[in-house]
Amino acid sequence: MRRAPLAGERRHTLYFQREIRSIAPVFLDTEVDMSRVCEHRARYAAVGRRYSTVTYLLHTAARVLARHPEANAAIRGRYRPKVAYYDTVNGKVAFDKTLNGHRIVLSTVFPGVDRATMDDIQRHVEHCRDGDPAVLPEFAGARILHRLPWPLGPAALYAGIRPLERRPAAVGTFSISSLGHRPVDAFHSVGGTTITLGLGRIADRPVVRDGELSIAPVMRLSLAFDHRVVDGAEAADVLSDIKDGLERFAELEVPA
């Protein structure tokens, strides 16, 4: 057996997981027929414009959350709880990164993503996915937490994310995590927001259309919701609307 101190690069994850223990998560999932998304992706890839699955989900989910303000919210306080309902929809995305030889998760928040185009979202995703985590400004906060000693690190994180007015910029109003690049069918995650979406892989599976059996690209989509803020029916409506938006995908703004 080998023991070693926790790597500094993992401190932000430890602090964050301790902070979100108060969340009361409930998990839902569904299957999404991604035929329309795959057709759209292929059409634009043919002219050199590539969109990731995360981009499609950010684009669709943000517009759904804008129509469900009860779910685009956050709660704070144990004895006199307050709920904040946000006018903006900010999407937090988790990225698999390597920093100083350590494989870690780093997240970034896309503000006002409900008003962003597909190209805007894809540029942000590529910037954070492909950039160096040692220098990207989007990950500067996590790098500071890596260097701060106990208990300054946790105190700095809590001061940054606990106030309701700071949460949209700090942790987003909804979260997305994806393991779809690996052979993972279902992925359930709690991202510290009232709504967290988890993506599995897209794989060919049997589906029934108009009473006929066929094969289609299908993705498992999970939704974790904080039961302190919303109930199952509202969360199910959000998941259903996201599923419908992906299965009937049509851009609200056609890229130029």
VENURZI-V692784 format. One record per pair of residues at least 24 apart in sequence whose ideal C-beta (glycine too) atoms are under 10 Angstrom apart, sorted by the first residue. I is the first residue (numbers start at 1). J is the second residue. If there is no record, write none. Layout:
i=I j=J
i=I j=J
This chain:
i=7 j=99
i=7 j=100
i=7 j=101
i=7 j=102
i=7 j=104
i=7 j=146
i=8 j=99
i=8 j=100
i=8 j=102
i=8 j=143
i=8 j=145
i=8 j=146
i=8 j=147
i=8 j=148
i=8 j=149
i=8 j=153
i=9 j=97
i=9 j=98
i=9 j=99
i=9 j=100
i=9 j=101
i=9 j=102
i=9 j=103
i=9 j=104
i=9 j=106
i=9 j=133
i=9 j=142
i=9 j=143
i=9 j=145
i=9 j=146
i=10 j=99
i=10 j=102
i=10 j=103
i=10 j=104
i=10 j=105
i=10 j=146
i=11 j=104
i=11 j=142
i=11 j=145
i=11 j=146
i=11 j=147
i=11 j=148
i=11 j=149
i=11 j=150
i=11 j=153
i=11 j=154
i=11 j=157
i=12 j=104
i=12 j=105
i=12 j=106
i=12 j=107
i=12 j=139
i=12 j=141
i=12 j=142
i=12 j=143
i=12 j=144
i=12 j=145
i=12 j=146
i=12 j=148
i=12 j=153
i=12 j=154
i=12 j=157
i=13 j=104
i=13 j=105
i=13 j=106
i=13 j=107
i=13 j=142
i=13 j=145
i=14 j=145
i=14 j=153
i=14 j=154
i=14 j=157
i=15 j=142
i=15 j=145
i=15 j=148
i=15 j=150
i=15 j=151
i=15 j=153
i=15 j=154
i=15 j=155
i=15 j=156
i=15 j=157
i=15 j=158
i=15 j=161
i=16 j=105
i=16 j=107
i=16 j=142
i=16 j=145
i=16 j=154
i=16 j=157
i=16 j=158
i=16 j=161
i=16 j=171
i=16 j=191
i=16 j=192
i=17 j=190
i=17 j=192
i=18 j=154
i=18 j=157
i=18 j=158
i=19 j=154
i=19 j=157
i=19 j=158
i=19 j=161
i=19 j=162
i=19 j=171
i=19 j=192
i=20 j=161
i=20 j=171
i=20 j=190
i=20 j=191
i=20 j=192
i=20 j=193
i=20 j=226
i=21 j=190
i=22 j=75
i=22 j=76
i=22 j=78
i=22 j=226
i=22 j=228
i=23 j=75
i=23 j=190
i=23 j=191
i=23 j=192
i=23 j=193
i=23 j=194
i=23 j=196
i=23 j=224
i=23 j=225
i=23 j=226
i=23 j=227
i=23 j=228
i=23 j=229
i=24 j=75
i=24 j=225
i=24 j=226
i=24 j=227
i=24 j=228
i=24 j=229
i=25 j=188
i=25 j=189
i=25 j=190
i=25 j=191
i=25 j=196
i=25 j=224
i=25 j=225
i=25 j=226
i=25 j=227
i=25 j=228
i=26 j=223
i=26 j=224
i=26 j=225
i=26 j=226
i=26 j=227
i=26 j=230
i=26 j=231
i=26 j=232
i=26 j=235
i=27 j=186
i=27 j=188
i=27 j=189
i=27 j=190
i=27 j=196
i=27 j=198
i=27 j=222
i=27 j=223
i=27 j=224
i=27 j=225
i=27 j=235
i=28 j=188
i=28 j=221
i=28 j=222
i=28 j=223
i=28 j=224
i=28 j=225
i=28 j=232
i=28 j=235
i=28 j=236
i=28 j=238
i=28 j=239
i=28 j=240
i=29 j=185
i=29 j=186
i=29 j=187
i=29 j=188
i=29 j=198
i=29 j=200
i=29 j=220
i=29 j=221
i=29 j=222
i=29 j=223
i=29 j=224
i=29 j=239
i=30 j=219
i=30 j=220
i=30 j=221
i=30 j=222
i=30 j=223
i=30 j=236
i=30 j=239
i=30 j=240
i=30 j=242
i=30 j=243
i=31 j=185
i=31 j=186
i=31 j=200
i=31 j=205
i=31 j=207
i=31 j=216
i=31 j=218
i=31 j=219
i=31 j=220
i=31 j=221
i=31 j=243
i=32 j=57
i=32 j=60
i=32 j=199
i=32 j=200
i=32 j=202
i=32 j=216
i=32 j=217
i=32 j=218
i=32 j=219
i=32 j=220
i=32 j=221
i=32 j=239
i=32 j=242
i=32 j=243
i=32 j=244
i=32 j=245
i=32 j=246
i=32 j=247
i=33 j=205
i=33 j=207
i=33 j=209
i=33 j=216
i=33 j=217
i=33 j=218
i=33 j=219
i=33 j=243
i=33 j=246
i=33 j=247
i=33 j=248
i=34 j=202
i=34 j=203
i=34 j=216
i=34 j=217
i=34 j=218
i=34 j=219
i=34 j=221
i=34 j=246
i=34 j=247
i=34 j=249
i=35 j=207
i=35 j=209
i=35 j=214
i=35 j=216
i=35 j=217
i=35 j=218
i=35 j=246
i=35 j=247
i=35 j=249
i=36 j=217
i=36 j=245
i=36 j=246
i=36 j=247
i=36 j=248
i=36 j=249
i=36 j=250
i=37 j=202
i=37 j=217
i=37 j=219
i=37 j=245
i=37 j=246
i=37 j=247
i=37 j=249
i=38 j=202
i=38 j=216
i=38 j=217
i=38 j=219
i=38 j=249
i=39 j=217
i=39 j=249
i=40 j=118
i=40 j=249
i=40 j=250
i=40 j=251
i=41 j=249
i=44 j=118
i=44 j=119
i=44 j=122
i=44 j=251
i=44 j=255
i=47 j=255
i=49 j=118
i=49 j=119
i=49 j=122
i=49 j=255
i=50 j=122
i=50 j=126
i=51 j=118
i=51 j=119
i=51 j=121
i=51 j=122
i=51 j=125
i=51 j=255
i=52 j=121
i=52 j=122
i=52 j=125
i=52 j=126
i=52 j=129
i=52 j=178
i=52 j=180
i=52 j=181
i=53 j=125
i=53 j=176
i=53 j=178
i=53 j=180
i=53 j=181
i=53 j=199
i=53 j=200
i=53 j=201
i=53 j=202
i=53 j=219
i=53 j=246
i=54 j=91
i=54 j=93
i=54 j=94
i=54 j=95
i=54 j=121
i=54 j=122
i=54 j=125
i=54 j=129
i=54 j=176
i=54 j=177
i=54 j=178
i=54 j=180
i=54 j=181
i=54 j=197
i=54 j=199
i=55 j=93
i=55 j=116
i=55 j=118
i=55 j=119
i=55 j=120
i=55 j=121
i=55 j=122
i=55 j=123
i=55 j=124
i=55 j=125
i=55 j=126
i=56 j=118
i=56 j=121
i=56 j=122
i=56 j=199
i=56 j=219
i=56 j=245
i=56 j=246
i=56 j=249
i=56 j=251
i=57 j=91
i=57 j=93
i=57 j=121
i=57 j=176
i=57 j=178
i=57 j=180
i=57 j=197
i=57 j=199
i=57 j=219
i=57 j=221
i=57 j=242
i=57 j=245
i=57 j=246
i=58 j=89
i=58 j=91
i=58 j=92
i=58 j=93
i=58 j=110
i=58 j=113
i=58 j=114
i=58 j=116
i=58 j=118
i=58 j=120
i=58 j=121
i=58 j=122
i=58 j=124
i=58 j=125
i=58 j=174
i=58 j=176
i=58 j=197
i=59 j=91
i=59 j=113
i=59 j=114
i=59 j=116
i=59 j=117
i=59 j=118
i=59 j=120
i=59 j=121
i=59 j=122
i=59 j=245
i=59 j=246
i=59 j=249
i=59 j=251
i=59 j=252
i=59 j=253
i=60 j=197
i=60 j=241
i=60 j=242
i=60 j=243
i=60 j=244
i=60 j=245
i=60 j=246
i=60 j=247
i=60 j=248
i=60 j=249
i=60 j=252
i=61 j=89
i=61 j=91
i=61 j=113
i=61 j=114
i=61 j=174
i=61 j=175
i=61 j=176
i=61 j=195
i=61 j=197
i=61 j=221
i=61 j=223
i=61 j=238
i=61 j=239
i=61 j=241
i=61 j=242
i=61 j=245
i=61 j=246
i=62 j=88
i=62 j=89
i=62 j=90
i=62 j=91
i=62 j=110
i=62 j=112
i=62 j=113
i=62 j=114
i=62 j=115
i=62 j=116
i=62 j=121
i=62 j=173
i=62 j=174
i=62 j=176
i=62 j=242
i=63 j=89
i=63 j=113
i=63 j=114
i=63 j=115
i=63 j=241
i=63 j=242
i=63 j=245
i=63 j=252
i=64 j=89
i=64 j=114
i=64 j=174
i=64 j=195
i=64 j=237
i=64 j=238
i=64 j=239
i=64 j=240
i=64 j=241
i=64 j=242
i=64 j=243
i=64 j=244
i=64 j=245
i=65 j=89
i=65 j=90
i=65 j=91
i=65 j=113
i=65 j=114
i=65 j=173
i=65 j=174
i=65 j=193
i=65 j=194
i=65 j=195
i=65 j=238
i=65 j=241
i=65 j=242
i=66 j=113
i=66 j=114
i=66 j=115
i=66 j=173
i=67 j=114
i=67 j=237
i=67 j=238
i=67 j=241
i=68 j=174
i=68 j=195
i=68 j=230
i=68 j=234
i=68 j=235
i=68 j=237
i=68 j=238
i=68 j=241
i=69 j=173
i=70 j=194
i=70 j=229
i=70 j=230
i=70 j=231
i=70 j=234
i=70 j=235
i=70 j=237
i=70 j=238
i=71 j=173
i=71 j=174
i=71 j=193
i=71 j=194
i=71 j=195
i=71 j=223
i=71 j=225
i=71 j=226
i=71 j=229
i=71 j=230
i=71 j=234
i=71 j=235
i=71 j=237
i=71 j=238
i=72 j=114
i=72 j=168
i=72 j=173
i=72 j=174
i=72 j=193
i=72 j=194
i=72 j=195
i=72 j=229
i=72 j=230
i=72 j=238
i=73 j=164
i=73 j=167
i=73 j=173
i=73 j=193
i=73 j=194
i=73 j=195
i=73 j=226
i=73 j=229
i=73 j=230
i=74 j=161
i=74 j=164
i=74 j=165
i=74 j=167
i=74 j=168
i=74 j=171
i=74 j=172
i=74 j=173
i=74 j=192
i=74 j=193
i=74 j=194
i=74 j=226
i=74 j=228
i=74 j=229
i=75 j=164
i=75 j=167
i=75 j=194
i=75 j=226
i=75 j=228
i=75 j=229
i=75 j=230
i=76 j=162
i=76 j=163
i=76 j=164
i=76 j=167
i=77 j=162
i=77 j=164
i=81 j=228
i=81 j=229
i=82 j=164
i=83 j=164
i=83 j=194
i=83 j=228
i=83 j=229
i=83 j=230
i=84 j=163
i=84 j=164
i=84 j=165
i=84 j=167
i=84 j=168
i=84 j=173
i=84 j=229
i=85 j=164
i=85 j=173
i=85 j=229
i=86 j=164
i=86 j=165
i=86 j=167
i=86 j=168
i=86 j=172
i=86 j=173
i=87 j=112
i=87 j=168
i=87 j=173
i=88 j=112
i=88 j=113
i=88 j=114
i=88 j=115
i=88 j=168
i=88 j=169
i=88 j=172
i=88 j=173
i=89 j=113
i=89 j=114
i=89 j=115
i=89 j=116
i=89 j=168
i=89 j=172
i=89 j=173
i=89 j=174
i=90 j=114
i=90 j=167
i=90 j=168
i=90 j=169
i=90 j=170
i=90 j=171
i=90 j=172
i=90 j=173
i=90 j=174
i=90 j=175
i=90 j=193
i=91 j=116
i=91 j=121
i=91 j=124
i=91 j=172
i=91 j=173
i=91 j=174
i=91 j=175
i=91 j=176
i=91 j=193
i=91 j=197
i=92 j=168
i=92 j=170
i=92 j=171
i=92 j=172
i=92 j=173
i=92 j=174
i=92 j=175
i=92 j=176
i=92 j=177
i=92 j=191
i=92 j=192
i=92 j=193
i=92 j=196
i=93 j=121
i=93 j=124
i=93 j=125
i=93 j=128
i=93 j=129
i=93 j=172
i=93 j=175
i=93 j=176
i=93 j=177
i=93 j=178
i=93 j=191
i=93 j=197
i=94 j=128
i=94 j=175
i=94 j=176
i=94 j=177
i=94 j=178
i=94 j=179
i=94 j=189
i=94 j=191
i=94 j=196
i=94 j=198
i=95 j=125
i=95 j=128
i=95 j=129
i=95 j=130
i=95 j=131
i=95 j=133
i=95 j=136
i=95 j=138
i=95 j=139
i=95 j=177
i=95 j=178
i=96 j=129
i=96 j=177
i=96 j=178
i=96 j=179
i=96 j=181
i=96 j=182
i=97 j=128
i=97 j=129
i=97 j=131
i=97 j=132
i=97 j=133
i=97 j=134
i=97 j=136
i=97 j=139
i=97 j=142
i=98 j=132
i=98 j=133
i=98 j=134
i=99 j=132
i=99 j=133
i=99 j=134
i=99 j=139
i=99 j=142
i=99 j=143
i=99 j=146
i=100 j=133
i=100 j=134
i=100 j=143
i=100 j=146
i=102 j=146
i=104 j=133
i=104 j=139
i=104 j=142
i=104 j=146
i=105 j=142
i=105 j=177
i=105 j=189
i=106 j=133
i=106 j=136
i=106 j=138
i=106 j=139
i=106 j=141
i=106 j=142
i=106 j=143
i=107 j=138
i=107 j=139
i=107 j=141
i=107 j=142
i=107 j=170
i=107 j=171
i=107 j=172
i=107 j=175
i=107 j=176
i=107 j=177
i=107 j=191
i=107 j=192
i=108 j=136
i=108 j=137
i=108 j=138
i=108 j=139
i=108 j=141
i=108 j=142
i=108 j=172
i=109 j=138
i=109 j=167
i=109 j=168
i=109 j=169
i=109 j=170
i=109 j=171
i=109 j=172
i=109 j=173
i=109 j=175
i=110 j=138
i=110 j=172
i=110 j=176
i=111 j=168
i=111 j=169
i=111 j=172
i=111 j=173
i=112 j=168
i=113 j=172
i=113 j=173
i=113 j=174
i=114 j=173
i=114 j=252
i=115 j=252
i=115 j=253
i=116 j=253
i=117 j=251
i=117 j=252
i=117 j=253
i=117 j=254
i=117 j=255
i=117 j=256
i=118 j=251
i=118 j=252
i=118 j=253
i=118 j=254
i=118 j=255
i=119 j=253
i=119 j=255
i=119 j=256
i=120 j=253
i=120 j=255
i=122 j=255
i=141 j=170
i=161 j=192
i=167 j=192
i=167 j=193
i=167 j=194
i=168 j=193
i=172 j=196
i=174 j=223
i=174 j=225
i=174 j=238
i=175 j=224
i=177 j=222
i=177 j=224
i=180 j=219
i=180 j=220
i=180 j=221
i=184 j=220
i=185 j=218
i=185 j=219
i=185 j=220
i=186 j=219
i=186 j=220
i=186 j=221
i=186 j=222
i=187 j=220
i=187 j=221
i=187 j=222
i=188 j=220
i=188 j=222
i=188 j=223
i=188 j=224
i=189 j=222
i=189 j=224
i=190 j=224
i=190 j=225
i=190 j=226
i=191 j=224
i=192 j=226
i=193 j=224
i=193 j=225
i=193 j=226
i=193 j=229
i=194 j=224
i=194 j=225
i=194 j=226
i=194 j=227
i=194 j=228
i=194 j=229
i=194 j=230
i=194 j=234
i=194 j=235
i=194 j=238
i=195 j=223
i=195 j=224
i=195 j=225
i=195 j=226
i=195 j=229
i=195 j=230
i=195 j=234
i=195 j=235
i=195 j=238
i=195 j=239
i=195 j=242
i=196 j=222
i=196 j=223
i=196 j=224
i=196 j=225
i=196 j=226
i=197 j=221
i=197 j=222
i=197 j=223
i=197 j=224
i=197 j=238
i=197 j=239
i=197 j=242
i=198 j=222
i=198 j=223
i=198 j=224
i=216 j=247
i=219 j=243
i=219 j=246
i=221 j=246
